Every structure is written in C-alpha cells, then in structure tokens.
Amino acid sequence: METARPQSRLAFGPGGATSGSRVLPEEVAVAITYNGSTQAVMMATPADLEDFAYGFSLTEAIAKPEEIASVEVIETPLGIDLQLWLQPEAEARQAKRRRSMAGPVGCGLCGIDSLEEALRQARQVPASPLRMTPEQIMAAVADLTAHQPLHDRTRAAHAAAFWAPETGIFAAREDVGRHNALDKLIGALIRQSRPEGALVLTSRVSIDMVQKACALGAPILIAVSAPTAAAVAMAETAGLTLVALARPDRFEVFTHPNRIVPQERADVA
C-alpha cells in the first residue's frame, strides 16, 4: 500500500484562491489478530507493519519476540489484518488481557476497561552505562529531521527514532499516530542487535509513551514537546531520564539528570 497520495485542494492567501494539490498521508484500519482472535483495531500508516506487530505485542505486555511464532500481513478491502500466532504461554496471557482498542490515531488508551490497566506500572529501567552530553542531545534532535521522509512529503506524520553514540540515529519509523510510530520503532529494534541508546520523539510525552519506552528498556527518552505531569511522575518512579522541549539549541530535563554529563564526548562507561 502507498503511504501517501496527492489530494486536490483550494488554497487561500493574500493573492486570492489558487487550486492545486497537496500530498497527504494514508490512514487505514489495521487489525491486530492473535491466534485468530482480534485484539485491537488501530488507524495507522500502512508501512513497517511487521515492526508494528512486534512492537505492539511487547509494549502491550502480550508477547516477547521469541513468543511470536509467525506474523502475516493480509490486505483486505477494508484495511489490513496483522495475523500473529503466539506460543502457548503468550496465548494464555493474551486471552486474559483481551480488549477492544478501536479508536482514532491520537488515542493510546482506547478500549482499556479498567483504571488499573490504564495506569499500569511502567517496567523498571535496567541499569545502563549510557550517558549523553548536552551537545549529543541537541545533535540527536537536529539529526531527526533527516529521517522523516513521510513528514517531509505531508507535514502530517510523527517520528520515533533510536540514537546511539556510535551511529547517531540508528533507526527511525514514522506514522500518523505517535504511539504507532514508537511501536514500529520498538518492533524493529527488538529483532536485531542494537547498541545502548536513547529514544527521540517528535511528539509530546504521555504516560503510555513512558510505558512503551520502559518496555524497551531505553534509559533516556528525548521529546520535542512537553510531557504531562503524570508522565514525569511515572518516569521518575521507573528510573527513566526524561528530556523534553528539546530543540537543536536547548532542552529541559525532568527526571534522572545524572545521565546527562557535561563532558564534550560520548560517554558509555
């Protein structure tokens, strides 16, 4: 499927109205099905869908990569069906947590049927030697713009990237939904060997984004927008360094600033 297409439009400005077209991102219904039973239906950009399947499964605490036997991407007239087959232990876990998640792209908690599930404790971030200098944080944010081809075409897509001292931006994924972009990135990362690194997001940080970052085990989360107060509290408890309002020339640190060091060098001890 195409990820974007031109759409005719009428533009108004000081010189009056002009007709033309603008490239817009595609948004399709993506069903996530485990062992023949639909778990969630999300509106998403139809790209990197196998990554999405693996990332969603991990961040929703349904299955680890080794518990997924197979993933098949099936196009239908109404959208896309991601059919996953789980190992027995993961299948039993999924059956206990089955829920409907039909909802818009901006909603990360649609369909959750209990307060306990919505506010589930984030996984504790494991000990990490990763340290970043202020210069590295600002460079990571600046470099992110070179890894957003869908956004460049449409101005309507979020990005999630993984930065490492050895590589700079190691991987990046885009989607019309910020949660989907992060799930796609996590799905790509958990299926390959990767260095110690930090997550870099184009979006705001809510508690579900913190939960997903902690599910990956990333020690540092950098975002260009502000966090919510609840996200800061969760990051503090989970041991996650939360950097937000990040720009190529400034940023703010909200939790665990010990991972931000003044040395003019990458420092993975």
SETORGU-81441 format. One record per residue (C-alpha): residue number from 1; residue in three letters; x, y, z. Coordinates in Angstrom, 3 decimals. Layout:
<sites>
+-----+---------+----------+----------+----------+
: num : residuo :       c1 :       c2 :       c3 :
+-----+---------+----------+----------+----------+
: NUM :     ALA :        X :        Y :        Z :
...
+-----+---------+----------+----------+----------+
</sites>
This chain:
<sites>
+-----+---------+----------+----------+----------+
: num : residuo :       c1 :       c2 :       c3 :
+-----+---------+----------+----------+----------+
:   1 :     MET :    0.000 :    0.000 :    0.000 :
:   2 :     GLU :    1.062 :    3.574 :   -0.613 :
:   3 :     THR :    1.878 :    5.659 :    2.455 :
:   4 :     ALA :    0.751 :    8.965 :    0.912 :
:   5 :     ARG :   -1.138 :   10.315 :   -2.091 :
:   6 :     PRO :   -1.945 :   13.714 :   -3.649 :
:   7 :     GLN :   -5.249 :   15.337 :   -2.752 :
:   8 :     SER :   -6.801 :   18.256 :   -4.623 :
:   9 :     ARG :   -7.349 :   21.372 :   -2.555 :
:  10 :     LEU :   -8.133 :   25.089 :   -2.816 :
:  11 :     ALA :   -5.603 :   27.390 :   -1.128 :
:  12 :     PHE :   -6.407 :   30.915 :    0.058 :
:  13 :     GLY :   -3.848 :   33.663 :    0.647 :
:  14 :     PRO :   -3.174 :   37.354 :    0.091 :
:  15 :     GLY :   -3.403 :   36.855 :   -3.673 :
:  16 :     GLY :   -6.764 :   35.116 :   -3.502 :
:  17 :     ALA :   -7.618 :   31.453 :   -4.143 :
:  18 :     THR :   -5.492 :   29.005 :   -6.098 :
:  19 :     SER :   -6.291 :   25.398 :   -6.950 :
:  20 :     GLY :   -3.785 :   22.584 :   -6.768 :
:  21 :     SER :   -2.939 :   19.509 :   -4.763 :
:  22 :     ARG :   -1.172 :   18.515 :   -1.571 :
:  23 :     VAL :    0.341 :   15.139 :   -0.665 :
:  24 :     LEU :   -1.392 :   13.647 :    2.390 :
:  25 :     PRO :   -0.540 :   10.530 :    4.420 :
:  26 :     GLU :   -2.627 :    7.413 :    4.148 :
:  27 :     GLU :   -4.560 :    6.277 :    7.217 :
:  28 :     VAL :   -6.002 :    2.759 :    7.197 :
:  29 :     ALA :   -7.597 :    0.412 :    9.689 :
:  30 :     VAL :   -5.065 :   -2.132 :   10.961 :
:  31 :     ALA :   -6.422 :   -5.095 :   12.911 :
:  32 :     ILE :   -4.025 :   -6.956 :   15.186 :
:  33 :     THR :   -5.130 :  -10.568 :   15.469 :
:  34 :     TYR :   -3.634 :  -13.184 :   17.801 :
:  35 :     ASN :   -4.282 :  -16.862 :   17.079 :
:  36 :     GLY :   -7.397 :  -15.980 :   15.117 :
:  37 :     SER :   -8.858 :  -13.524 :   17.662 :
:  38 :     THR :   -8.797 :   -9.772 :   17.012 :
:  39 :     GLN :   -7.182 :   -7.878 :   19.870 :
:  40 :     ALA :   -7.074 :   -4.309 :   18.556 :
:  41 :     VAL :   -8.001 :   -2.160 :   15.589 :
:  42 :     MET :   -5.840 :    0.919 :   15.121 :
:  43 :     MET :   -5.790 :    3.609 :   12.457 :
:  44 :     ALA :   -2.235 :    3.714 :   11.121 :
:  45 :     THR :    0.041 :    4.437 :    8.182 :
:  46 :     PRO :    0.389 :    1.230 :    6.095 :
:  47 :     ALA :    4.171 :    0.866 :    6.380 :
:  48 :     ASP :    6.533 :   -1.176 :    8.581 :
:  49 :     LEU :    3.577 :   -3.273 :    9.709 :
:  50 :     GLU :    5.576 :   -6.306 :   10.802 :
:  51 :     ASP :    7.577 :   -3.983 :   13.057 :
:  52 :     PHE :    4.269 :   -2.638 :   14.347 :
:  53 :     ALA :    3.059 :   -6.134 :   15.187 :
:  54 :     TYR :    6.166 :   -6.986 :   17.203 :
:  55 :     GLY :    6.358 :   -3.609 :   18.925 :
:  56 :     PHE :    2.685 :   -3.506 :   19.889 :
:  57 :     SER :    2.891 :   -7.035 :   21.274 :
:  58 :     LEU :    5.828 :   -6.128 :   23.507 :
:  59 :     THR :    4.634 :   -2.718 :   24.716 :
:  60 :     GLU :    1.161 :   -4.053 :   25.491 :
:  61 :     ALA :    2.756 :   -6.885 :   27.528 :
:  62 :     ILE :    1.225 :   -9.553 :   25.280 :
:  63 :     ALA :    4.270 :  -11.295 :   23.843 :
:  64 :     LYS :    8.037 :  -11.073 :   23.590 :
:  65 :     PRO :    9.638 :  -11.579 :   20.161 :
:  66 :     GLU :   10.588 :  -15.177 :   20.900 :
:  67 :     GLU :    6.957 :  -15.930 :   21.835 :
:  68 :     ILE :    5.691 :  -14.937 :   18.374 :
:  69 :     ALA :    5.712 :  -17.904 :   16.023 :
:  70 :     SER :    4.732 :  -16.010 :   12.870 :
:  71 :     VAL :    3.364 :  -12.714 :   11.518 :
:  72 :     GLU :    1.389 :  -12.371 :    8.298 :
:  73 :     VAL :    0.287 :   -9.051 :    6.776 :
:  74 :     ILE :   -3.006 :   -9.538 :    4.924 :
:  75 :     GLU :   -4.573 :   -6.754 :    2.864 :
:  76 :     THR :   -8.374 :   -6.721 :    2.778 :
:  77 :     PRO :  -10.905 :   -4.384 :    1.113 :
:  78 :     LEU :  -11.473 :   -2.682 :    4.487 :
:  79 :     GLY :   -7.880 :   -2.432 :    5.666 :
:  80 :     ILE :   -5.055 :   -4.645 :    6.867 :
:  81 :     ASP :   -5.140 :   -7.661 :    9.141 :
:  82 :     LEU :   -1.928 :   -8.381 :   11.027 :
:  83 :     GLN :   -2.260 :  -12.055 :   11.919 :
:  84 :     LEU :    0.100 :  -13.208 :   14.658 :
:  85 :     TRP :    0.426 :  -16.732 :   16.021 :
:  86 :     LEU :    1.684 :  -16.985 :   19.581 :
:  87 :     GLN :    3.376 :  -19.685 :   21.591 :
:  88 :     PRO :    1.059 :  -21.286 :   24.214 :
:  89 :     GLU :    2.308 :  -19.251 :   27.202 :
:  90 :     ALA :    1.824 :  -15.946 :   25.389 :
:  91 :     GLU :   -1.549 :  -17.087 :   24.042 :
:  92 :     ALA :   -2.770 :  -17.682 :   27.593 :
:  93 :     ARG :   -1.509 :  -14.249 :   28.649 :
:  94 :     GLN :   -3.222 :  -12.591 :   25.714 :
:  95 :     ALA :   -6.511 :  -14.308 :   26.469 :
:  96 :     LYS :   -6.517 :  -12.754 :   29.954 :
:  97 :     ARG :   -5.869 :   -9.283 :   28.584 :
:  98 :     ARG :   -8.083 :   -9.318 :   25.507 :
:  99 :     ARG :   -9.621 :   -5.926 :   24.878 :
: 100 :     SER :  -11.020 :   -3.818 :   22.056 :
: 101 :     MET :   -8.944 :   -0.809 :   21.014 :
: 102 :     ALA :  -10.854 :    0.690 :   18.089 :
: 103 :     GLY :  -10.118 :    4.398 :   18.134 :
: 104 :     PRO :   -8.509 :    7.421 :   16.473 :
: 105 :     VAL :   -4.782 :    7.711 :   15.852 :
: 106 :     GLY :   -4.307 :   10.201 :   18.680 :
: 107 :     CYS :   -5.597 :    7.865 :   21.367 :
: 108 :     GLY :   -3.215 :    5.496 :   23.099 :
: 109 :     LEU :   -5.571 :    4.026 :   25.686 :
: 110 :     CYS :   -8.755 :    3.428 :   23.690 :
: 111 :     GLY :  -10.777 :    0.467 :   24.867 :
: 112 :     ILE :   -8.973 :   -0.176 :   28.146 :
: 113 :     ASP :  -11.672 :   -1.287 :   30.543 :
: 114 :     SER :  -10.104 :   -0.608 :   33.945 :
: 115 :     LEU :   -8.206 :    2.170 :   35.689 :
: 116 :     GLU :   -5.638 :   -0.387 :   36.808 :
: 117 :     GLU :   -4.804 :   -1.272 :   33.201 :
: 118 :     ALA :   -4.622 :    2.357 :   32.042 :
: 119 :     LEU :   -2.251 :    3.265 :   34.880 :
: 120 :     ARG :   -0.262 :    0.048 :   34.973 :
: 121 :     GLN :    3.191 :    0.426 :   36.450 :
: 122 :     ALA :    5.924 :    1.008 :   33.891 :
: 123 :     ARG :    8.688 :   -1.573 :   33.750 :
: 124 :     GLN :   11.716 :   -0.514 :   35.789 :
: 125 :     VAL :   14.502 :    0.683 :   33.506 :
: 126 :     PRO :   17.522 :   -1.619 :   33.870 :
: 127 :     ALA :   20.920 :   -0.240 :   34.827 :
: 128 :     SER :   22.669 :    1.297 :   31.828 :
: 129 :     PRO :   26.093 :    2.806 :   31.220 :
: 130 :     LEU :   24.658 :    5.270 :   28.707 :
: 131 :     ARG :   25.487 :    8.929 :   29.330 :
: 132 :     MET :   24.777 :   11.792 :   26.929 :
: 133 :     THR :   26.302 :   15.239 :   26.723 :
: 134 :     PRO :   24.069 :   18.257 :   26.101 :
: 135 :     GLU :   25.684 :   18.543 :   22.685 :
: 136 :     GLN :   24.684 :   14.966 :   21.829 :
: 137 :     ILE :   21.075 :   15.550 :   22.880 :
: 138 :     MET :   20.765 :   18.656 :   20.733 :
: 139 :     ALA :   22.520 :   16.941 :   17.814 :
: 140 :     ALA :   20.144 :   13.957 :   18.043 :
: 141 :     VAL :   17.142 :   16.273 :   17.806 :
: 142 :     ALA :   18.677 :   18.147 :   14.886 :
: 143 :     ASP :   19.535 :   14.887 :   13.090 :
: 144 :     LEU :   15.993 :   13.560 :   13.441 :
: 145 :     THR :   14.787 :   15.905 :   10.700 :
: 146 :     ALA :   16.841 :   13.965 :    8.151 :
: 147 :     HIS :   14.948 :   10.748 :    8.967 :
: 148 :     GLN :   11.361 :   11.869 :    8.332 :
: 149 :     PRO :   10.619 :   11.365 :    4.618 :
: 150 :     LEU :    6.862 :   10.948 :    5.151 :
: 151 :     HIS :    6.702 :   14.123 :    7.222 :
: 152 :     ASP :    8.697 :   15.956 :    4.562 :
: 153 :     ARG :    6.120 :   14.958 :    1.949 :
: 154 :     THR :    2.977 :   15.533 :    4.025 :
: 155 :     ARG :    3.716 :   17.591 :    7.163 :
: 156 :     ALA :    1.337 :   15.206 :    8.918 :
: 157 :     ALA :    3.355 :   12.353 :   10.422 :
: 158 :     HIS :    5.098 :   11.651 :   13.727 :
: 159 :     ALA :    8.527 :   10.066 :   14.002 :
: 160 :     ALA :   10.251 :    7.926 :   16.622 :
: 161 :     ALA :   13.985 :    7.303 :   16.402 :
: 162 :     PHE :   16.737 :    5.494 :   18.284 :
: 163 :     TRP :   20.035 :    7.346 :   18.790 :
: 164 :     ALA :   23.320 :    5.710 :   19.776 :
: 165 :     PRO :   26.755 :    7.242 :   20.426 :
: 166 :     GLU :   28.408 :    5.057 :   17.798 :
: 167 :     THR :   25.894 :    5.628 :   14.999 :
: 168 :     GLY :   23.846 :    8.752 :   15.607 :
: 169 :     ILE :   20.296 :    7.925 :   14.507 :
: 170 :     PHE :   20.382 :    4.110 :   14.385 :
: 171 :     ALA :   16.767 :    3.559 :   13.256 :
: 172 :     ALA :   13.594 :    5.585 :   12.730 :
: 173 :     ARG :    9.943 :    4.934 :   11.955 :
: 174 :     GLU :    7.019 :    7.215 :   11.023 :
: 175 :     ASP :    3.247 :    7.046 :   11.349 :
: 176 :     VAL :    0.241 :    9.344 :   11.517 :
: 177 :     GLY :   -0.103 :    8.184 :   15.139 :
: 178 :     ARG :    2.649 :    8.916 :   17.665 :
: 179 :     HIS :    2.024 :    5.663 :   19.555 :
: 180 :     ASN :    2.162 :    3.687 :   16.319 :
: 181 :     ALA :    5.457 :    5.292 :   15.300 :
: 182 :     LEU :    7.012 :    4.292 :   18.630 :
: 183 :     ASP :    5.616 :    0.748 :   18.461 :
: 184 :     LYS :    7.012 :    0.362 :   14.925 :
: 185 :     LEU :   10.429 :    1.547 :   16.069 :
: 186 :     ILE :   10.435 :   -0.763 :   19.085 :
: 187 :     GLY :    9.375 :   -3.673 :   16.883 :
: 188 :     ALA :   12.324 :   -3.010 :   14.592 :
: 189 :     LEU :   14.773 :   -2.686 :   17.487 :
: 190 :     ILE :   13.849 :   -5.831 :   19.410 :
: 191 :     ARG :   14.517 :   -8.070 :   16.420 :
: 192 :     GLN :   18.114 :   -7.040 :   15.896 :
: 193 :     SER :   21.308 :   -6.438 :   17.808 :
: 194 :     ARG :   21.496 :   -2.809 :   18.862 :
: 195 :     PRO :   23.840 :   -0.601 :   20.892 :
: 196 :     GLU :   22.958 :    1.283 :   24.065 :
: 197 :     GLY :   20.936 :    4.300 :   23.060 :
: 198 :     ALA :   18.142 :    6.809 :   23.606 :
: 199 :     LEU :   14.680 :    7.261 :   22.115 :
: 200 :     VAL :   13.942 :   10.517 :   20.272 :
: 201 :     LEU :   10.309 :   11.512 :   19.593 :
: 202 :     THR :    8.619 :   14.285 :   17.651 :
: 203 :     SER :    5.593 :   14.157 :   19.937 :
: 204 :     ARG :    4.517 :   15.050 :   23.436 :
: 205 :     VAL :    5.110 :   12.506 :   26.211 :
: 206 :     SER :    2.092 :   10.986 :   27.954 :
: 207 :     ILE :    2.135 :    8.068 :   30.403 :
: 208 :     ASP :    1.585 :    5.484 :   27.655 :
: 209 :     MET :    4.669 :    6.712 :   25.817 :
: 210 :     VAL :    6.656 :    6.307 :   29.028 :
: 211 :     GLN :    5.262 :    2.790 :   29.446 :
: 212 :     LYS :    6.350 :    1.893 :   25.908 :
: 213 :     ALA :    9.841 :    3.380 :   26.361 :
: 214 :     CYS :   10.280 :    1.421 :   29.583 :
: 215 :     ALA :    9.072 :   -1.780 :   27.908 :
: 216 :     LEU :   12.010 :   -1.416 :   25.531 :
: 217 :     GLY :   14.353 :   -0.686 :   28.441 :
: 218 :     ALA :   15.673 :    2.577 :   26.977 :
: 219 :     PRO :   17.339 :    4.656 :   29.732 :
: 220 :     ILE :   16.774 :    8.067 :   28.086 :
: 221 :     LEU :   13.692 :    9.452 :   26.315 :
: 222 :     ILE :   14.030 :   12.720 :   24.382 :
: 223 :     ALA :   10.962 :   14.530 :   23.012 :
: 224 :     VAL :   10.477 :   17.786 :   21.165 :
: 225 :     SER :    7.219 :   18.567 :   23.005 :
: 226 :     ALA :    6.302 :   18.785 :   26.668 :
: 227 :     PRO :    5.439 :   15.853 :   28.942 :
: 228 :     THR :    2.371 :   15.534 :   31.101 :
: 229 :     ALA :    2.766 :   15.706 :   34.869 :
: 230 :     ALA :    1.693 :   12.064 :   35.139 :
: 231 :     ALA :    4.334 :   11.044 :   32.591 :
: 232 :     VAL :    7.040 :   12.797 :   34.620 :
: 233 :     ALA :    5.917 :   11.026 :   37.799 :
: 234 :     MET :    5.924 :    7.639 :   36.069 :
: 235 :     ALA :    9.353 :    8.246 :   34.503 :
: 236 :     GLU :   10.773 :    9.218 :   37.897 :
: 237 :     THR :    9.491 :    6.044 :   39.519 :
: 238 :     ALA :   10.656 :    3.831 :   36.645 :
: 239 :     GLY :   14.184 :    5.274 :   36.543 :
: 240 :     LEU :   13.791 :    6.805 :   33.068 :
: 241 :     THR :   15.644 :   10.005 :   32.175 :
: 242 :     LEU :   13.018 :   12.238 :   30.559 :
: 243 :     VAL :   14.234 :   15.075 :   28.346 :
: 244 :     ALA :   11.588 :   17.255 :   26.698 :
: 245 :     LEU :   11.020 :   20.529 :   24.865 :
: 246 :     ALA :   14.183 :   19.582 :   23.009 :
: 247 :     ARG :   15.496 :   21.705 :   20.163 :
: 248 :     PRO :   18.812 :   21.864 :   18.315 :
: 249 :     ASP :   19.863 :   24.621 :   20.742 :
: 250 :     ARG :   18.145 :   23.830 :   24.066 :
: 251 :     PHE :   16.233 :   21.242 :   26.123 :
: 252 :     GLU :   14.830 :   20.590 :   29.606 :
: 253 :     VAL :   15.481 :   17.558 :   31.841 :
: 254 :     PHE :   12.616 :   16.460 :   34.088 :
: 255 :     THR :   13.844 :   13.222 :   35.695 :
: 256 :     HIS :   17.120 :   11.451 :   36.498 :
: 257 :     PRO :   19.522 :   14.121 :   35.193 :
: 258 :     ASN :   22.521 :   12.020 :   36.278 :
: 259 :     ARG :   22.634 :   10.513 :   32.778 :
: 260 :     ILE :   23.325 :   13.953 :   31.267 :
: 261 :     VAL :   27.028 :   14.737 :   31.613 :
: 262 :     PRO :   28.978 :   17.903 :   30.755 :
: 263 :     GLN :   31.936 :   16.234 :   29.003 :
: 264 :     GLU :   32.453 :   17.077 :   25.372 :
: 265 :     ARG :   32.377 :   13.413 :   24.373 :
: 266 :     ALA :   30.114 :   10.400 :   24.126 :
: 267 :     ASP :   30.386 :    8.502 :   27.369 :
: 268 :     VAL :   29.258 :    4.910 :   27.578 :
: 269 :     ALA :   31.310 :    3.705 :   30.543 :
+-----+---------+----------+----------+----------+
</sites>
